[in-house]
Amino acid sequence: MSKPVEITDSNFEKIINSDKPVLVDFWAEWCGPCKMIGPLVEELASEFEGKAIIGKVDVDTNPEVSAKFGIRSIPTLLVFKNGEIVDKQVGAVPKSVLSEKIETQLA
């Protein structure tokens, strides 16, 4: 089973500049809604294995990336394509919403 990629301040640019869509979950250990969405992000990592990159950024340990994108509330999920933000979701949502955001970028 595939796991989400751990994204950090140092590997962020390399990962989002993929030719595949990239879903990035900005989260923190102390965030309740992040804990709700975490398992969904893990499932998406398996479902989209080979088609998209699913990753997670811990905002507490990676302040640069979080600041760069103005992440103020978490969870915030950003979808990148060719290094550009193409979609954004703030707050916990059903898995189908996230799945659809990735599917749109695969088309």
C-alpha positions as CSV (number, residue, x, y, z in Angstrom):
1,M,0.0,0.0,0.0
2,S,1.4,3.4,-1.0
3,K,1.9,6.1,1.6
4,P,1.8,9.8,1.1
5,V,5.2,11.4,0.3
6,E,6.6,13.4,3.2
7,I,7.2,16.8,1.8
8,T,9.6,19.3,3.4
9,D,10.9,22.8,2.9
10,S,13.9,21.2,1.1
11,N,12.2,18.8,-1.3
12,F,9.0,20.8,-2.0
13,E,10.0,22.4,-5.3
14,K,11.3,19.1,-6.7
15,I,8.1,17.3,-5.9
16,I,5.6,19.8,-7.1
17,N,7.4,20.2,-10.4
18,S,6.4,16.7,-11.4
19,D,4.7,15.9,-14.7
20,K,1.9,14.3,-12.6
21,P,-0.7,16.2,-10.6
22,V,0.4,16.6,-7.0
23,L,-2.0,16.9,-4.0
24,V,-0.3,18.5,-1.0
25,D,-1.9,18.2,2.5
26,F,-0.7,20.9,4.9
27,W,-1.4,19.6,8.4
28,A,-0.1,19.5,12.0
29,E,-0.1,16.9,14.7
30,W,-2.3,19.0,17.0
31,C,-5.0,19.8,14.4
32,G,-8.3,17.9,14.9
33,P,-9.7,18.3,11.4
34,C,-6.3,17.2,10.0
35,K,-6.6,13.9,11.9
36,M,-10.0,13.4,10.2
37,I,-8.7,14.0,6.7
38,G,-5.3,12.1,7.2
39,P,-6.7,8.6,6.6
40,L,-8.4,9.9,3.4
41,V,-5.2,11.3,2.1
42,E,-3.5,7.9,2.8
43,E,-6.2,6.1,0.8
44,L,-5.8,8.6,-2.1
45,A,-2.0,7.8,-2.1
46,S,-2.9,4.2,-2.8
47,E,-5.7,4.8,-5.3
48,F,-3.7,7.3,-7.4
49,E,-0.3,5.4,-7.2
50,G,1.6,5.9,-10.5
51,K,-1.0,8.5,-11.7
52,A,-0.5,11.4,-9.2
53,I,1.7,12.3,-6.2
54,I,0.0,12.6,-2.8
55,G,2.1,14.3,-0.2
56,K,1.9,15.8,3.3
57,V,3.6,18.9,4.7
58,D,3.8,19.2,8.5
59,V,3.4,23.0,8.9
60,D,5.2,23.0,12.3
61,T,8.4,21.5,10.9
62,N,8.3,23.2,7.5
63,P,7.5,26.9,8.0
64,E,9.0,28.1,4.8
65,V,6.7,26.3,2.4
66,S,3.7,27.0,4.6
67,A,4.5,30.8,4.6
68,K,5.2,30.8,0.9
69,F,1.7,29.7,0.2
70,G,0.1,31.7,2.9
71,I,-1.3,28.7,4.8
72,R,-3.2,30.1,7.7
73,S,-5.8,27.4,8.4
74,I,-5.2,23.7,8.3
75,P,-5.9,21.3,6.8
76,T,-5.3,23.1,3.5
77,L,-4.9,20.9,0.5
78,L,-3.3,22.3,-2.7
79,V,-3.3,20.6,-6.1
80,F,-0.3,21.4,-8.3
81,K,0.2,20.7,-12.0
82,N,3.6,21.5,-13.6
83,G,4.6,23.4,-10.4
84,E,1.5,25.7,-10.5
85,I,-1.5,25.7,-8.0
86,V,-4.6,24.6,-10.0
87,D,-6.9,23.9,-7.1
88,K,-7.3,24.5,-3.4
89,Q,-9.3,23.1,-0.5
90,V,-9.4,24.5,3.0
91,G,-10.9,22.4,5.8
92,A,-11.9,18.8,6.0
93,V,-14.1,17.5,3.1
94,P,-15.3,14.1,2.0
95,K,-12.8,11.9,0.1
96,S,-14.9,12.2,-3.1
97,V,-14.2,15.9,-3.2
98,L,-10.4,15.4,-3.1
99,S,-10.6,12.5,-5.5
100,E,-12.5,14.6,-8.0
101,K,-9.9,17.4,-7.8
102,I,-7.1,14.9,-8.7
103,E,-9.2,13.3,-11.5
104,T,-9.8,16.7,-13.1
105,Q,-6.0,17.2,-13.4
106,L,-5.5,13.7,-14.9
107,A,-7.8,14.4,-17.8
